[in-house]
Amino acid sequence: MIGEENPAALVAAAVRNRAIGVREELASGDLAGLLHAARTGRRPALARPDLVAVLAQVMALQDVLPSDRADALALFEMLGARRVPARQRNVYAQLARSPRIAVDRQVRHEIATDLANPFREPGRPLRPWLRRFGAGLPGPALRLAGSAHLPPFDRLCTDDPTPVERPELITVVVTAHRPGEGLLTAVRSILRQSWRNLEVLVVDDASPPEFDAVLARAVALDPRVRLLRQPVNGGTYVARNAGLDAAAGDFVTFQDSDDWSHPRRLELQVTPLLDDPGLVASTSDGRRVTEDLTLTRLGRRGGKLNPSALLIRKAAVLRRAGYFDVVRKGGDSEYIDRITAAFGERAVRHLPVHLALIRLSTGSLSRAEILPYWLHPARAAYRSAYLTWHARIAAGAPAFRPRDGADRPFPAPAHLLRSASDRETTAAYDVVVAADWRFAGESQRSGLAEIEALLGRGLRVAILHLEDWRRPVVRRLPVHPAVQRLVNAGRLGAVTLPDRVDCGLLLIRQAEVVRHPPAGGTGLRPRTVMILVDEMPRGALRPCGAAAERMFRVPALWCPQSPAVRAALSDLPLTAFDLPTVALPVPARRAPISRNAVIGAEVNDPRELAALEGLTGFDVRIRAADGLRLPRQPAGRLVYRAAEVDPLEFYGQLDFALRTGPSERAALDAAVTGCITVPPGSVDVLRRYQAEPRLVAERRRQDRRRIRQDHHPDPFVDRVAAIARNAE
């Protein structure tokens, strides 16, 4: 498997999942030997130097072991710059702090700027470095002022910008909890804005009395600063909601209590809204820097969206979209996306300009949970849930959320709801079903049918989303809407590996999702682990079972879903029983097959199109996997994307279905709708069915009988319920 994938996708998946087991495969099974050679300065002959470069990049970005970055640099040095592929050179240059390596212009600029930083490299001149540091920011130019004992970040300022006098008032809500000197930096940066008609509303989130002094200093900076104190600590977004109600401005924007805004941020962000009444919000970018103003961030380059800089037209946004969701983390991104869903993309203007410096400091709300490619699993689950809700909003559903956060239309993970002082609770389920839930492939569809059967019997069921290592992708994808809708409706739970969860049975629907466990432990504690296998294995599965046992600390049993699969798994510890998947009955009324019969197939790989050759005289239709690139199809052939048509709806259109894949799911979905499945190359069989209606009727009776006997939900549910509940 390793070596055939898109390197960028492999790196992204390995870092996103913190899968340190990938390292051994990238090192061709001898990671210890390769690292020893790199650490001792040797240069052994390498069959795949490109994979060693990928290994170095993965180790550097995962950064889960104390020696990871040093080892990554040693591997790059062992290769030498000429043998490091372009995709890995940026990370190599950042680790080596070398602008001489041929890399992206922005990366080279950041490295060179940091090498010129007098606060990192004593003796370097200040002014040339400041010019480099401020490149890309609007004027006026940056300078440093204030006491030399303060961190450089807190000394940032500019000359006074050209003032903008307008009647529209902008309220800047600055939330704070246990603030330090950074609050004064944040407030000063707002008071020095070119937009003069503003108020600064500092919302203190129930800080202890010892922080009264710094709050008082912030209020004393200017008569335009007001202080609003929260009676109890509720988190940033509860505080921001209080600020929204207290704001007197026509427009409202936000500022984190330890960040710095460029003096023209308000002017540049509000101007588009003044020029275009159809705009309701604007956003801008920000640079993330340390207190000593270091720019380089491993695996990153330049700036990115600064969610805290959202500026809204207050009345319009509050009327339709309402308030921030009252989670502890991640609420600003949800709010921006909700406003966009409610008003449309054209109503929100993004300015791709760096208008803020975002302080990277320990203890900040989000910095430790958002890294290159990696997002805390709870944040990923939250985003997946709200995106499905936002799709409903874009289709016309209400977007309004009340200030108190009541009746959230999707679940928020417990990790995002509790404060640091709250005690973590343990969730309990009868069954947790693990799979790669980003897609609605045949294995996932079988899983959904099984879940529906379990829910129908009253079992407590949750999903666990893990990524299938057979199909790594660069972008983080949400859980498929068909699955997420069940979660959002409250019918189905959703857990992540760090969550504290007790369950009777963990059903692993795809063995490959546990091949490379993440670094660190898991809070999921199943009493029984069972790996379902629904198709003939295409690779070694034993390592997946061993990985599952390391992750969950209980033996893993393999459960075939057919006798043929059982015969292919003879070298694994198997259950004493097969557990065929279920087919849920659906109403199916079928007319006789016409002369112009409709035939189709699900296509997950372009090579499967060969099954459709020679089908002249038929109405041919395809349901292609989302994201699959197909060659140009013959005229008259109807092609659906999977997102456009449900599988049962697709098979309901067909008279015949061609079986193109190894899984039985497609044949079951076809059979329950009365569609007849045939193997490729069966044109003569198709003609016989067309000519003899009694054969069609008999085949449909046989299919219905087989589904009742072999795939009825009751045997599956009886067995799973007994295992889950007796495991106690």
Steps between C-alpha positions, in 0.01 A plus 500: 500500500763755607675657206212493253293783648518868423779611740309813600193292588709253698670776700170674569331177613793391717521837676124550522466164676831514692565155362856425607474144367527640148862580576606135508347436158661811353835372634443164327473324834828625650427835661752447781780424254416795280491741794830363634664564162361853487602582857855377447546686173511194274356502148384147418376394159126565487260324266233772545654832609166666420332295775773596745423866427130431559593325826699804612211734420253278684720479811557875505132587469373228734750614765372254761835374632767726656754411229266528201617834361870424553458159338308650209778749437760222521309301236483801270873565547574136426320539167651836412305787347522369144324174586220661702191533276345844464196407714723436800750784458296764683502294820871420450587868463290595804667235716846597377418874518663531159370747240757363253297184433285538189155547653183705473567877497284561808677229700839642402387849601382380842821309571718793392289741708538284810876476445506882497288529818713672769286343774599154375843588362658762730698766320285512190385853405141584589379714208586268208334213685185706569474585129521133413257404775242756388514406132151421376322703768324823400654833602584668725816304571562308820723624777569410863426723798457462872716346765781269392407252773178414317493228234541646149140403420374735771713787366351492150358822361502719190495867427151648522295406194297752306180535705165399355207695643162342427169494690475119508604361836702176519504303824804281560427219747813384683438201724742426782553247778789540742657762271859615502698770322369365170158651570651846504679426171173386343301800622770750401508355149125568469518849646765592240274406208456739209124452548440742783130446577531184704444356842698222666291267709721290729294202619666338799404136535488487882871548570602482869551827691876498452443594135301813582808717469579410141133537406497843660812597304328395177192713575719797593667502159216693334143617570387279209584186701218339700520200733231236522548234769346154475368358830624145423759359262320379188771507236596730216178467301267556794703815564483604135123454500477730801712747307270477197201599712689781672657638182379843393661483157341461160780254431666259742833327476708294740852483633678236705642642820865432415510587127593817312292664228651707224384865533304482174321169569163654584518748214587237241247246624202734537550687171362219279186485718450875470544483123270200453182472712469135393807406703438398861849397615868513419804302608875541461823309542749505782857393563574267788820603677671436832561762768847567357336541156627179342321439170602146406250231589592147404278376221336841450571802287356849503178584680150358497144595588472670837154391625508748789514790255144438376317832452121489468210729422346452844125536445481284187720221633336478842155498343569205268797306637483594867789446737817296538456136593592475867774241475836557665704474179439523127192721513642783288550277194149359538355853523677616183389192309141535630481863391629395158241222476218732608582795275698337219868516416464834322380666819830434681815668371842358581800733483814296427711753690688453826325739737593340832787333678382200698707415805617139525523440870451214740158472656311668216150381417575321176870505413577153645205338322559629148830404337607444138266229365393407855186604680383370835251219423225678695540810283485288186183328624343836586580640156356193329176539698450868433583474130212258452270743682634790295409311181141504622528873567628561147192311377267728697492369860511757784848608607417686820674392821396655833744665736472224762579226248182304569376227265816464296395322176809279499715344774810669637772271640537509878862612458374829356235558765690458823743742656849402610372455855202279407527131570499277194206261487479151347249423226352152465383315187403144421671507161752733337548453125839607365545577131621769263178698511614769255365293215179309428660202332366149510657412835361816659156433353505155656601662825211744480253220433636312802482814714139559401418143601674543836328832568168342414555250780575779749878458532717801579724542196776746408737539209878535525653663194848381405669543162549212256870474421425363154380842384691789661398849388652843556193688621318427822154382404195503727289197583269418210166685527301175492673397823531844656128564465432202729743642754356851477150364548608337827428146382866403485792595723844605379821443696867573440801305619592740784145490643437299816254237375396160630337264252403136493611439141723688260417394145781594262336516159824538299821342625721761332376781725702359792816408307690804628380606849554859609767596751377516856228307673130469437215552743279245323472184711313220321447167673495315167660594166379337180631577151243436226627389159250528216724436198799291399814646662738687270795524737642378827242552774680360802684831568159672519384258769820548698461878476140476623612299802766760585247781467216350701687257728271203431536211250350565158285232335448484126145445382439398137177609338486205259637143471726601210662774709540255790699265278737785409564593865609162629823637651316747729318450833141471376164505671316170505227656288459705185305824529343583163417864454139610495272619224214717615183448293362788297173528304569394142243492223644388172357524151598243235835561336459694176687451175714804586621357831688719748832356619754661728785459742673670787850600397772558759797456267529598131609144420151382594361679193615203292196311632276737302655428161281340237169610649345627178126544500481564876442814703830505698538694825791541738522598866859621535677543832536862607832643386562222246632626166337323210600512133252648258195275482303404187216730400174411671663332800366652824761556771407581858735601775444304819395818683224557242307177542450257787602137421144366542365779284761417236419129496132585499556653152670189363374174359846342519812573703852391412705382795836675468648478851585229754250606767151351519340829601420623150331170412291515818394860436402403146310192614286679759377737227422217260796576273669187360877475543702330227875458446677703229491357151153351540326655201339169404362463853360851485325423169343186649361696794358755258336230291360288787314692774451179703880479546500853638219422744673181617834676547340773706328237719835326549667826595229585753524149649880523527477838673247370753701186573857628492484874566203559728591750777392279791788247502757780477338703779447196723866402478640851543266584788595179681871575464465865599287437806655174617842663483407681815 
